[in-house]
């Protein structure tokens, strides 16, 4: 038999504000998941519930993939190299070097109207 001893005999400080912050975070997270089609809201008399759908399992499987693992390493490298660089400096870097990187990036820059010839 496992016995659980109660460690705290008084409420934790700022516990009520933590619940408010977390509730907002959970709601914002659900809003993102719903907007991307990864979770479906289910409306019942007892409240709103959230259900996984076909896209949920596809997304979870993507997170477990080798591609995602490699992508994570690339993102970490980019953050370590450019994480503290301002947006204007990044735009300058891209505009000065885009001709070296090929047509795919040039097209993207033209579409976004950030390419300066």
C-alpha positions in Angstrom: 0.0 0.0 0.0 1.3 3.5 -0.9 0.8 6.2 1.6 0.8 9.8 0.5 1.8 12.3 3.1 0.4 15.8 2.7 3.4 18.2 2.5 1.7 21.6 2.3 -0.7 22.5 5.1 -1.4 26.0 3.8 -2.3 27.4 0.4 0.5 28.3 -2.0 1.0 32.0 -2.5 -0.4 33.5 -5.8 -2.1 30.2 -6.6 -5.3 31.9 -7.7 -3.4 34.1 -10.2 -1.6 31.1 -11.6 -4.9 29.5 -12.4 -6.1 32.6 -14.3 -2.9 32.7 -16.3 -3.0 29.0 -17.1 -6.7 29.1 -18.0 -5.9 31.9 -20.6 -3.0 29.9 -21.9 -5.1 26.8 -22.3 -7.8 28.7 -24.1 -5.4 30.4 -26.5 -3.8 27.0 -27.2 -7.2 25.4 -27.9 -8.1 28.3 -30.2 -4.9 27.7 -32.2 -5.5 24.0 -32.4 -9.1 24.5 -33.5 -8.1 27.1 -36.1 -5.6 24.7 -37.6 -8.1 21.9 -37.7 -6.1 19.7 -35.2 -8.9 19.5 -32.6 -12.7 19.6 -32.9 -14.9 21.3 -30.4 -17.9 19.1 -29.2 -20.9 21.0 -27.8 -23.0 19.2 -25.2 -25.6 20.2 -22.6 -22.9 19.8 -20.0 -20.4 22.1 -21.7 -17.8 22.3 -24.5 -15.4 19.4 -24.9 -12.6 18.9 -27.4 -11.9 15.9 -29.5 -9.0 14.6 -31.5 -9.8 14.1 -35.3 -8.0 12.7 -38.3 -5.6 15.7 -38.5 -4.6 15.2 -34.8 -3.0 11.9 -35.4 -1.3 13.0 -38.6 0.2 16.0 -36.7 1.3 13.9 -33.7 3.0 11.4 -36.1 4.8 14.3 -37.8 6.2 15.4 -34.5 7.7 11.9 -34.1 9.2 11.8 -37.6 12.9 12.0 -38.6 12.1 15.0 -40.7 10.8 16.9 -37.7 13.9 15.9 -35.7 16.2 17.3 -38.4 14.1 20.4 -38.7 14.4 21.0 -35.0 18.2 20.9 -35.3 18.1 23.4 -38.1 15.8 25.7 -36.1 18.1 25.5 -33.1 21.1 26.4 -35.3 19.3 29.4 -36.8 18.3 30.6 -33.4 21.8 30.3 -32.1 23.2 32.2 -35.1 20.4 34.8 -35.7 18.2 34.8 -32.6 19.5 38.1 -31.4 19.6 39.8 -34.8 16.9 42.5 -35.4 14.3 42.1 -38.1 15.8 45.0 -40.1 19.3 43.5 -40.0 17.8 40.1 -41.1 16.0 41.9 -44.0 19.3 43.6 -45.0 21.2 40.2 -44.8 18.6 38.6 -47.0 18.4 41.4 -49.5 22.2 41.5 -49.9 22.6 37.8 -50.4 19.4 36.5 -52.0 21.0 36.3 -55.4 23.3 33.6 -54.0 20.5 31.5 -52.7 18.6 30.8 -55.9 15.3 31.5 -57.6 13.1 29.9 -55.0 14.0 32.5 -52.4 14.0 35.3 -54.9 10.4 34.5 -55.8 9.4 34.4 -52.1 11.0 37.8 -51.6 9.2 39.2 -54.6 5.9 37.9 -53.4 6.4 39.4 -50.0 7.7 42.7 -51.5 10.9 42.7 -49.6 13.3 42.2 -52.4 15.4 45.3 -53.4 17.2 45.1 -56.7 
